[in-house]
């Protein structure tokens, strides 16, 4: 059952007709971003309405703030875990930045998008996959799709930002970043692979003198002080952010992510072995929920050859097995391994094994006869 939780958005000065200027530095950003919303004012005045284990939390929010300006699309599974989906605005922009609401516990949930959690001020405690983690000022957490998490209420002094990134966000200019094979790209690859049962997260502390901190602050200033947001500027900041994060993530953390990426390689190979007769790049990309260009580069990086050559290898291997282990005619084998052009099959087979299928079959027969003598 799908439900919509209606949340009244906080209006910044430029959205209510006041004179608007670009934010001037971190303190100015903090003043704007940390202004109390209507829901926070209500929660502050009525703390008894919120319970850590309250099952009425979504209903409570919907009843108190009934306007249609913003909707979070949610679904609850059989285990009671809520899944959040990108709304139309997020789908269109492919990203969004939100400040985490204070004073209210966030119940167990998961997302159909990648989320970056960054602590600007204070601290808070969240539970990820059953593990309780305290995040302090400067800590950054990247959550992949469908990882189950929750958090305890934020206090007055806590300021936490959520950056939402849809899978489509990583198309286009981010394609080459994802093909670099670095730690962050490996994490994103595994996250975007929706069939994966392993949900992961990364936590990294951003130092005060770090370039990443400067990038994040400028990203937030751009997002919160510009009436018409510059997607080019935001994309630029995010691209640099991922690049710098990949440089700072430790080797050991990177290896763990890389292990998960190798599992994706195995699934791709299994898919090819099962579907080699009739699959193609676009069908594979749709199955794995990857951009076709990215899937092509991933296959090339992991297997050292393009998809066409990989499919040819599998087809030739299967043809060899059929010639060796069955009495099928060569004509039937050609069709069985996914070819319709017999001449092309003969050409590729000879190039692979150095002889025609007939010669190959005769050689196998002679070898068997020699062993029985």
ABEGO torsion letter per residue (X at the ends): XBBBBBBBBBBBAAAAGBBBBBBBEAAAAAAAAABBBAAAAAAAABAAABBAABAAAAAAAAAABBBAABBBBBBBBAAGBBBBBBBAAAAAAGBBBBBBBBGBBBBBBBBABBBBBBBABEBBBBBBGGBBBBBBBGBBBBBBBGBBBBBBBBBAABBBBBBBBBAAAABEAAAAAAAAGBAAAAAAAAAABAABABBBBBBBBBBAABAAAAAAAAAAAAAAABABBBAAAAAAAAAAAAAAAAAABBAAAAAAAAAAAAAAAAAAAAAAAAAAAABBAAAAAAAAGBBAAAAAAAAAAAAGBBAAAAAAAAAAAAAAAAAAABABBAAAAAAAAGBABAAAAAAAAAAAAGBBAAAAAAAAAAAAAAAAX
